[in-house]
């Protein structure tokens, strides 16, 4: 009973951490939010009441993670922090996390999973030899440490695949807008208005950076680094080169759209060719044994009860 209660508490705590990270406000200024809430009330309220109205993750979870992250940053090399920040940028940073906070989440998950294994072996009914128990505790700790990173890697793959699939259609829309007389920045803003996907969000960030004063070529190159796929890199290189050489933007966009569509078709054909090889694993280890049991099982039972079977059994 005690073990079940502890497991439930640990699972709920891990779920709260994940939920808090996923529900973090994106691109919002907390000061502006609090001022708007204060100004919208007829009766003035105190600062303490405003603080209590904030979500649970902002009042409790985030301060804990930030405190842990501040402690971890002191002993963590800067290269590791930069690597984590790079991965967060490649994933689109859906939770609006900083690299130290994400690093602290990995430490928290490692401690939670390792502590769960220790509790099961110390207070639970699982009795194994000490070296096996130590190995399972280490495996649980390592799994807890790498679980957020594995999830982040899956987010990166899904985001890159989504952008790769959306690029040909987005370039077609850019071409139509440019040929209709819009500038390149206005055409990107049009894509951002019409679509709600990862590519539109990437274009929207480029528009914001350009409006804040960053050069277009620098904003586009930064976008290519945040996306991390070859198609986006070649697209940005073509746009920057056409801007420097004075080549027609609509023609460059049309050529890029054709190349992106061809590349998408080639990737689909490559996956189709790999499918038979990947299907061999479940076919050999799952489907074939089931078919053999269904087809040869009755014959084996009949043979076992026959005079011929009595010679072997």
C-alpha positions as a printed Julia matrix, in Angstrom:
313×3 Matrix{Float64}:
   0.0     0.0     0.0
   2.81    2.39    0.89
   4.61    1.63   -2.35
   1.47    2.33   -4.38
   0.98    5.66   -2.6
   4.59    6.7    -3.24
   4.39    5.71   -6.91
   1.19    7.73   -7.26
   2.81   10.78   -5.65
   5.87   10.53   -7.91
   3.78   10.12  -11.07
   1.56   13.05  -10.11
   4.62   15.21   -9.37
   6.23   14.37  -12.7
   2.93   15.05  -14.46
   2.68   18.43  -12.75
   6.18   19.35  -13.93
   5.42   18.36  -17.52
   2.04   20.11  -17.45
   3.6    23.26  -16.0
   6.26   23.29  -18.7
   3.7    22.82  -21.47
   1.34   25.47  -20.09
   3.93   28.19  -19.69
   2.86   31.47  -21.26
   4.44   32.16  -24.63
   5.75   35.58  -25.61
   3.92   37.35  -22.78
   5.23   40.01  -20.47
   4.15   39.21  -16.89
   4.32   42.9   -15.93
   1.93   43.91  -18.72
  -0.44   41.08  -17.8
  -0.57   42.11  -14.15
  -0.99   45.79  -14.99
  -3.88   45.01  -17.34
  -5.56   42.92  -14.65
  -5.08   45.7   -12.13
  -6.41   48.38  -14.49
  -9.44   46.31  -15.5
 -10.84   46.09  -11.97
 -13.17   48.67  -10.51
 -12.0    48.05   -6.93
  -8.23   48.23   -6.39
  -6.65   45.04   -5.13
  -3.4    44.42   -3.34
  -0.23   43.0    -4.86
  -0.65   39.84   -2.79
  -4.08   39.19   -4.29
  -2.64   39.67   -7.78
   0.1    37.16   -7.0
  -2.42   34.61   -5.73
  -4.39   34.92   -8.98
  -1.41   33.69  -11.01
  -1.43   30.05  -12.19
   0.07   27.41   -9.92
   3.03   26.74  -12.21
   4.03   30.42  -12.2
   3.8    30.76   -8.41
   5.29   27.44   -7.31
   6.81   25.31  -10.08
   8.7    27.97  -12.02
  10.4    29.56   -8.97
  11.56   26.1    -7.84
  12.94   25.25  -11.28
  14.65   28.63  -11.56
  16.23   28.25   -8.12
  17.54   24.81   -9.06
  18.75   26.13  -12.42
  20.66   29.0   -10.81
  22.48   26.47   -8.64
  23.19   24.15  -11.57
  24.51   26.9   -13.86
  27.38   27.56  -11.44
  28.74   24.05  -11.99
  27.76   23.5   -15.64
  30.08   24.31  -18.57
  28.83   27.04  -20.87
  29.11   24.7   -23.87
  26.47   22.37  -22.41
  24.1    25.27  -21.81
  24.6    26.45  -25.39
  23.92   22.95  -26.72
  20.66   22.74  -24.79
  19.63   26.2   -25.96
  20.35   25.13  -29.54
  18.08   22.11  -29.13
  15.34   24.27  -27.64
  15.58   26.6   -30.63
  15.41   23.67  -33.04
  12.27   22.45  -31.26
  10.71   25.92  -31.51
  10.92   26.26  -27.71
   7.22   25.38  -27.28
   7.34   25.9   -23.51
   9.27   29.18  -23.62
  11.99   27.69  -21.42
  15.51   28.86  -20.81
  18.38   26.4   -21.1
  19.21   26.39  -17.34
  15.56   25.72  -16.45
  15.42   22.82  -18.91
  18.67   21.48  -17.46
  17.15   21.62  -13.99
  14.15   19.65  -15.28
  16.52   16.88  -16.35
  18.09   16.82  -12.88
  14.66   16.76  -11.22
  13.48   13.86  -13.39
  16.71   11.95  -12.67
  16.27   12.42   -8.92
  12.58   11.46   -9.08
  13.13    8.24  -11.04
  16.24    7.32   -9.04
  14.43    8.01   -5.78
  11.54    5.85   -6.9
  13.88    2.91   -7.52
  15.59    3.42   -4.14
  12.22    3.52   -2.36
  11.05    0.34   -4.07
  14.16   -1.58   -3.01
  14.43   -0.15    0.52
  10.78   -0.07    1.61
   9.11   -2.23   -1.03
   8.74   -5.95   -1.42
  11.37   -6.25   -4.18
  14.34   -8.17   -2.77
  17.29   -8.57   -5.12
  21.03   -8.82   -4.74
  22.73   -5.52   -4.01
  24.54   -5.24   -7.36
  21.33   -5.89   -9.29
  19.49   -3.33   -7.18
  22.28   -0.81   -7.73
  22.18   -1.43  -11.48
  18.41   -0.9   -11.65
  18.7     2.3    -9.58
  21.38    3.63  -11.93
  19.27    2.7   -14.97
  16.24    4.48  -13.5
  18.3     7.59  -12.77
  19.78    7.63  -16.28
  16.35    7.12  -17.83
  14.92   10.0   -15.8
  17.82   12.22  -16.83
  17.49   11.49  -20.55
  13.69   11.33  -20.7
  13.23   15.13  -21.25
  16.0    15.08  -23.84
  14.41   12.2   -25.75
  11.1    14.03  -25.74
  12.84   17.19  -26.97
  14.52   15.25  -29.79
  11.14   13.9   -30.88
   9.76   17.46  -30.89
  12.66   18.55  -33.08
  12.02   15.74  -35.57
   8.29   16.49  -35.76
   8.89   20.22  -36.19
  11.46   19.73  -38.94
   9.21   17.27  -40.75
   6.27   19.68  -40.51
   8.35   22.55  -41.93
   9.73   20.35  -44.7
   6.23   19.33  -45.79
   4.86   22.89  -45.65
   7.67   24.64  -47.51
   6.59   23.98  -51.14
   3.07   25.3   -50.58
   4.4    28.25  -48.59
   6.8    29.15  -51.38
   3.94   28.97  -53.89
   1.99   31.45  -51.78
   5.08   33.67  -51.5
   5.48   33.57  -55.27
   1.86   34.55  -55.85
   2.1    37.43  -53.38
   5.37   38.73  -54.85
   4.03   38.53  -58.4
   0.93   40.42  -57.25
   3.11   43.35  -56.19
   3.82   42.71  -52.52
   7.3    42.95  -51.08
   9.04   39.9   -49.71
   8.44   40.95  -46.1
   4.76   41.58  -46.78
   4.48   38.21  -48.52
   5.97   36.47  -45.47
   3.53   38.35  -43.25
   0.7    37.12  -45.49
   1.83   33.52  -45.02
   1.91   34.1   -41.28
  -1.64   35.44  -41.33
  -3.07   32.66  -43.49
  -1.41   29.65  -41.83
  -0.98   28.36  -38.29
   1.9    25.92  -38.34
   5.58   25.75  -37.46
   6.7    27.38  -40.71
   4.29   30.3   -40.24
   5.6    30.76  -36.7
   9.19   30.81  -38.01
   8.24   33.41  -40.63
   6.43   35.44  -37.98
   9.55   35.6   -35.82
  11.57   36.79  -38.82
   9.04   39.59  -39.44
   9.25   40.64  -35.79
  13.05   40.73  -35.89
  13.03   42.8   -39.08
  10.61   45.27  -37.53
  12.91   45.58  -34.53
  15.76   46.62  -36.78
  17.6    43.45  -37.72
  18.75   43.12  -41.32
  16.66   40.79  -43.43
  19.54   38.54  -44.41
  20.62   38.18  -40.77
  17.06   37.39  -39.66
  16.69   34.79  -42.42
  20.02   33.15  -41.57
  19.06   32.99  -37.92
  15.78   31.33  -38.95
  17.69   28.73  -40.97
  19.84   27.95  -37.92
  16.75   27.62  -35.71
  15.08   25.24  -38.18
  18.12   23.13  -38.96
  17.12   21.51  -42.26
  18.97   21.7   -45.57
  15.89   22.85  -47.48
  15.55   25.98  -45.36
  19.28   26.69  -45.6
  19.23   26.54  -49.4
  16.09   28.67  -49.52
  17.65   31.39  -47.34
  20.87   31.29  -49.33
  18.94   31.76  -52.58
  16.91   34.67  -51.17
  20.01   36.44  -49.82
  21.89   35.93  -53.08
  18.99   37.21  -55.18
  18.78   40.29  -52.96
  22.49   41.0   -53.36
  22.6    40.36  -57.13
  19.26   41.97  -58.0
  17.71   38.79  -59.47
  13.94   38.61  -59.83
  12.52   37.46  -56.49
   9.47   35.77  -58.01
  11.61   33.66  -60.32
  13.86   32.58  -57.46
  10.84   31.65  -55.35
   9.29   29.64  -58.17
  12.51   27.69  -58.72
  12.86   27.08  -55.01
   9.25   25.84  -54.78
   9.86   23.34  -57.58
  13.04   22.11  -55.91
  11.33   21.77  -52.54
   8.48   19.79  -54.07
  10.96   17.52  -55.85
  12.9    17.04  -52.63
   9.7    16.18  -50.74
   8.8    13.6   -53.38
  12.28   12.06  -53.16
  12.02   11.78  -49.38
   8.62   10.09  -49.7
  10.03    7.61  -52.24
  12.99    6.9   -49.96
  10.65    6.12  -47.07
   8.56    3.89  -49.34
  11.66    1.89  -50.31
  12.62    1.46  -46.64
   9.15    0.25  -45.68
   9.57   -3.42  -46.82
  12.79   -3.75  -44.83
  11.19   -2.3   -41.71
   8.15   -4.54  -42.13
  10.36   -7.65  -42.01
  10.89   -7.29  -38.25
   7.21   -7.59  -37.17
   6.6   -10.02  -40.03
   9.28  -12.48  -38.94
   8.96  -12.18  -35.16
   5.2   -11.61  -34.75
   3.1   -12.52  -37.79
   4.88  -15.67  -39.01
   4.91  -17.37  -35.56
   1.2   -16.65  -35.15
   0.41  -18.12  -38.58
   2.49  -21.22  -37.84
   0.7   -21.74  -34.52
  -2.72  -21.4   -36.16
  -1.91  -23.66  -39.11
   0.36  -26.28  -37.55
  -1.05  -26.29  -34.01
  -3.97  -28.66  -34.68
  -1.78  -30.91  -36.8
   0.79  -31.05  -33.99
  -1.88  -32.04  -31.44
  -3.2   -34.79  -33.72
   0.33  -36.05  -34.33
   1.11  -36.05  -30.61
  -1.92  -38.28  -29.84
  -1.24  -40.67  -32.73
   0.88  -43.85  -32.54
   3.7   -42.02  -34.3
   3.66  -39.33  -31.64
   3.84  -41.92  -28.84
   7.26  -42.89  -30.13
   8.62  -39.4   -29.32
   6.53  -38.28  -26.34
